[in-house]
Amino acid sequence: MVRGEAKMTAVAAELAWREGDTASAIETADRILTEGTDQDCLAAGVAAAAAAADGALFDAAARWRVIAGSLSGAPGVAAAARAALAACLAGDLSSAAEDLAAARARLSGAAPRGLTVLLDGVDAALEAVRGSFAPAARKLAGLAAATVPADPMAAEQWGDLAVTALVAGGHDASAAELLAMFADRPTPRRHLLTAWLHLRAGRLAAARTEIAACTTPVLRRDAVLAAAVTIGLARRAGDDEALRATWRRVAPVVAGVDVEPLLLDAWGELSAGAGSAFERDTIVDAMTTAVGRVGAAWCVETDNWWRVQRAVVAGDTSLVVELTVEPRASAARMWASILTGDVNPVAVTEVADLLAHAGHPWDAMALCGAAAARMSNPADARELLSTGRALRARIGTEDNGPGDGLSKRERAVGELLLEGMTHKEIGARLYISPKTVEQHVAKIRQKLAVGGRAELIASLRARLA
């Protein structure tokens, strides 16, 4: 293949990747790399992007570093930034910081706007993995609304990463609100993040619906999240045979994929539903390595929670609780008591209520059910089961707002308007742009049939007080 033809073929491979034709892109890129005709590293970039999509984030980072060393100018800076993002998502924060610093050092004053957005996004991603979830999510959500196209060669899109960061920090309600902004732009990743939120909240039918909505082929990195939701659904159904069958189906997807710290809860779900001791221990070892690599307190706390969950599954009475953050710390201590047969129904109810209010009603129901099974007094057992059913009923009604015609997001905007916040301040609080706030306010005015600001505030105060 002559150089001109090789160049055109490499451009075609990159274009196919950008347009979502991943199979053709990878096949073409691999052929070019085999022939050694990739002078401009376009095929190498497709291979690096494909490695990240396959869940091989360390490999992707290494590939982008080689590309960065081979290119000058903006393409070299972009490659270094993509290496930093892949390393960050894998939890290799020191390498990610070095890659980001190298990229910034090579940045010229006349750099394209898209390149500065990419670098700022990597900086926010590092902030998120270190544990500053909400501030990082605000920055990432702002970058997602920037007036430059997203980089399809990067390992993650900023809006999706903002949602992932919020979920990792336990800000599920904010994550759901952010996903609602993307309702008109569905992607497999967003369906899966929505399904994961439904699973965590105990809305199992909704989780199944979102999984079913992923009709296009899901790349392996996304398939791991799908596997976690699928295993979680099987676990909550309480059918051991179905769980084993589900695990046999998802095990090949999970094997060998790099554990992402921001998805540590999803990996914990997989570890709790693993089909064999060998597979469970393999996942646990990978989680432990990832947690140790990051070294952040939030990672350790999350890992310890899943140690508790695995002990519950195994009925391990030697459970030692090492959590400090509520309500999981109280729940872990309660599980330890239940496993040893020491059940205080009043205390169980209190902890279950804490879990439910924190957005974990399924965990609350499971706690009540396990405690009821160990009660010698039938009346106390019935009371605990009744508490569990009440928590389950709450799931179906907690999202229904008052009948004032306003959506949940419009009510949130209205409440902040009553606090005297500006559109910019409301946007920062809700992880949306000031322009989106303005659009919500316009819809509120229309629904409430009001004109000026004073009339709007008066009407809101009457409805939302």
N, C-alpha and C positions, 0 to 999 in steps of 0.2 A: 504493500500500500504506500503510495507516494505521500509526501508531507501534506499537500493540499487536501487530498482525499481523507487522510487521517484526521486532519483538523476539522473537516466538515462532519465526519463520523462522530468525533468526540463532542462537537457542538450538539449534534443530534441526540447523543446519549444524555447530555446534561438537560437538554430541552425536554426529553421524555421524562426525566426524573421530576423536573419542575411541574410538568403537567399531570403527574400522578401515575404515569405508565412505568411503574417501578420494574416490572419484569423485563421489559425491553431495554430500559436504561441500564440495568445491571448486566444483562447479557452482552450488550454492545460495549459497555465499559470494560468488562472482563476480557473481551476479545482484543480490544485496543491495548490493554495492559500486557496481555500475553505476547502481542506482537512487538511491544516496546516502541510504539509510535505515538506516545502521549506527551509530546514536547511541552504543551501548555498546562498539563496537569488537570485537564477537564475530566478525563475518565477517572483519574485518581480521586478527584473530588466526589464523583458519583459513588465510587467504591467506599469512600469515607462516610458519606451520608447514609449509604446502605448499611454499613456496619453499625451505625448508631440506631437506625430503624430496626435492626436485628437484635438490639439489646446488648451489643458488644461495644459498650461506650469507651472502655479503655483502648480497644483497638481503633475505634474511630478517632480518639484524641491523638493517638500515635500517628495515624495516617495524615491527619491534618497538620501535625507538626512537620512532617517530612515535606508536605506541600508548601507550608509557610517558608521553609528554608530554601525552596526552589523558585519561589516567585518574589518579585519586587513590587513596590507600590501598593495600591489598594487591594489587589488580589492576595498579596502576601499577608497584609493586615487582617483581611477577612478570614483567611485560613487559620491564622493564629487565634483569632477570636472564637472560631468554631471549635478549635482544639480545647480552648479554655472552657467553653460551655459543656462539651462532652465530658471533660474531666470533672467539672463541677457536679454535673448530674450523677456521676459515678461516686461522688464523695471524696475525690482526690483533690482536696482544697488547695494544698500547697502547689501542686502542679498547675492547677487552674489559675491561681493567683500569678504564678510566674508567666504562664502563657498570656494572660491578660496584660501584665506589665510590658511584656515584649511587644504585644500588639500596639499598645498605646505609645510606646517609644518610637515605633515606626510610623505613627500617624502624622500626616502632614496637615498644615492649616487649611488646605483646600480639599479636605477629605469629603467624599459624598455623604449626604445626610444619613443614608441607610447604614453606612459603616459606623457612624457615631452612635446610632440607635442600637446596633448590634453590640457594641462595646458596653454601652450603658445597661443593656439587658443582661449581659454576662455578669456585670458588677452586682446587679440586683439579685441574680440567681445565687451568687456566692453569699449574699446577705441572707437569703432565704434558707439555704442549707446550714448556715451557722446558727439559725434559730430566730432571726428577726422576721417572722412570717408576715405580719400585717403590713409593716412599712415596705417590705420587699414586694408584696402583692400589689400595693398601691402604685409603686413605680412600674411594675411589669404591666399592670392594666393600662396605665398611661401610655406606655410604649406600644401596646397593642392597638391603641387608638391613634397612633402617630400617622402622619400623612405620607408614609413611605411603605411600600409593600413589604410583607414579611419575607425573611430569608428562607427559601425552601430547602436550602442546603444545610441549615442549622439543625441541631438535634431536637429542638423544641420550639414551639411558637409561644410568644409572650403571654397571650391570654390564657392558654392552657396551663402554662407554668404558674401563672398567678393563682389559678384555681387550685392547682396541686399544692402550692405553698400554703394556702389557707386551710386546706384539708389536713395537711401535715401538722399544722398548728392547732387543729381542733376548731377552727372557725367555719364550721360546716354551713351555717346559715348565710354567711357572707359569700362563701364559695358558690352556693346555690343561686344567690342573687346575681353573681357575676356570670354564671353559666346562662342565666335567663337573658342576659344581654346578647348572647350568641345564638339565641333560639332560631333566628332566621339564617344562620350559617352553620348548620350541623356538620360535624365531621365524626369519624369513628372514635377519635380520642374524646371528644366532648360527650358523645353518647355513653362512653365507658366511665368517664368521670361522674356523669349524672347517675349512672347505675350504681357506682360505688357509694355515692352519697345516699341514695335510696336504701342500699343494703345496710349502711351504718345506722340509718334511722329506723330500720325495721320495716320499710315499705317494700316488701318482697315482690309483690305483683308489679309495682312500678319498676323495680330493678330488672325483672325479667323482660318487661316491655322495652327498656332501653337496650338491653343486650340484643334482643331480637331486631332492633332497629339498625344494628351494624350489619347491613346487607353486603357492603363492599368488602373485599379482602382486607383483613386486618394484619398489619405488619407485626413482627414478633414482639417488639417492645410493647406495643399496645395489647397484643394477645396475652401477655403476662397479667395485665390489669383485668382483662376479660376472664382469665382463669381464676383470679382471686375472687371476682364477683360470683362466678359459677360455683366455685368451691364453697363460698360463703352461703349461697342459697341452699346447696345440698346439706351443709352443716345445720342450718336453721330448720330444715325440713325434718331432721331427726331420723333419717333413713340411712342406716349404716351401709347397706348394700348399694344404694344409689350414690352415696358418697364415694365408695370404693370405685364404682364404675366411672364416676365423674373424674376421679383422680387419674385413672388409667388413660382417660381421654386428654387431660391437660398436662400430664407429666412430661411428655416430649417437648412441649412449648416452654416449660419452665427451666429445663435442664440447661445449664451453662450460661444463662443470662446474667449479666451483672446486676447486683442488687443496688437499687437507687434509694438513697436515704430518705428522700421526700416521699417515697412509696413504701416505707418500712412497714406501715400498718397492713398494706396489701400482702407483703411477703409474710407478715405474721399470720394473716388469715390462711395463707397457703401452708405454712408450717403446722398450724393447728388441724388442718384437714388432710395432711399428707397420708398417702396410702400405705406407707411402710416405715419402719423405724429408720431404715437406711436413707430413704428420701427425706424424712423429717430432719434427721441429723445433718444431711447435706445442706438443706436450706438454713437450718439454725446456724451451722458453721459459717455460711456465707453472710448471714445477717450479722453475726458477731464480728466478723472481719470488717464489714462495712461500718458498723457502729464504732469500732475501735479506730478506723481510719479517720472518721469525722471527728470523734472525740467530744461532740457537743452534748450537753446535759440532756437536751430534749431527746436525742437519739437513744441515750442510755435508758431514759424513762420509758420510751416506747418499747424498746427491746425487753425491758423488765415486765411490762404489761403482758406481752405475749408469752413470756416464761410462765406467768400466772395462768394464762389461758390454756397453754399446753399441759400444765399440771392439772387443771380442771378436767380436761379431756381424758387424761391418764388416771385420774383419781389419786393423785400423788399427795398423800397426807403430810409429807415432809416439806411442803411448800414454805419457802422463806420469802417474806414480802420485803421488797427493796424499792418501793415506789414512794414518792414524796408529794406528788402533785395531785390535787383533788379534781374530780371525784374518784379517779381510778385508784388512788391510794386507799381510800376507805373501802372501795369495792374489793380490792385485792385482799385486804385484811379480813373482810367478811367471807370471801371465798375460802381463805385458809381456815377460818372457824367452821364453816359448813363442811369442809372436807374431813375435819376431825370429829364431826358430829355435834359440835357445840353451836347450837342454833338459838338465837334470840329473835323471835319473830318481830318484835318492835324495832330492833336495830336493823334487821333485814329490810323492813319496809322503809325506814328512813334512808338507808343507803340506796335502795332501789329508786326512791323518789329523786334523790340527787342525780343518779345516772340518767333518769328519764328527762329531767330538766336540763341536763347538759347535752341532750341530743343523742343519748344512747339507750333508747327504750328497749331494744331487743336484749341488751346486756342486763337491763333491769328485770325484764321478764324471766330471763334465764336464771338470774339470782333467786328470784322468788320461787321458781319451779324447783330448783335444786334444794332450797331450804325446806320447802313443803314436803319433798320426798323423804326428808330425814326427820320430820316431826313425829313424835309419838302421840301427840294430842290431835285428834282428827279436826277439832274445831279450829285450832291454830293453823293446821295445814290448809283447810278450806279458806281461811281468811287470807293467807298468803297467795293462794291460787287466785282468789278474787282480786287481790291487788294487782297481780300480773295481768289479769284480763282487763282491768281498768286502764293499765298502762298501754295495753295493746289497743284499746278503743281510742285512747288519746291520739295515737298516731294518725288515725284516719280523719280526725277533726281539727288537729292543731293548725293546719294550714288554711282553714276556712276563715276568712276575715269577715268583719261586720258587713251588713248589707248596705253600705253607703255608696256603692258603685265604683269605688276606687280599688285599683289593684294593690297587692302587697307592696310593690315597689313605689307606687304613687303615694301610699300612706306613709312609707318611710321618708320620702322626700317632703311630704307635707308636715310631718312631725318636726323635721329639722328646720323647715321654714319657720315654724312657730317658735323655734329656739333662737331665731334671728340670724341664722347662718346665711352666708352668700352662696351663690351657685358653685363657686370654686370650692368653698369649704364643704358643701354637701357632697360634691363629687369626690373629694378626698376621703370623706367618711364612708361613702358607699362604693368606692372603687370604680367610679364611672367618671366620664369627662364632664366638664361644665356644660358643654353643648347638649349632652344627653340629659342633664338635669333640666336645662331650659326646655327641652322637648317634653319631659314629664310634667313640668309646671304648666306648659301650654295645654296638655291633655287634662290636667286637674281643673284648670280654668273652664275648659269646655264642658267637663262633666258637672261642675258645680254651677255653671252658668253665671260666672262672675266676671267683672271687668278689671278695675284697678287693684293695686296691691292691698289696700286697706280692706276692700271688700273680700278679697281672696283670704286674707288672714282671718277675718271675722268668720267666714264660712268654715274654714279649716278648724278654727278653735271650737266652733259649735259641734263639729262632727268628730273631732279627734280628742277632745278634752277627756 
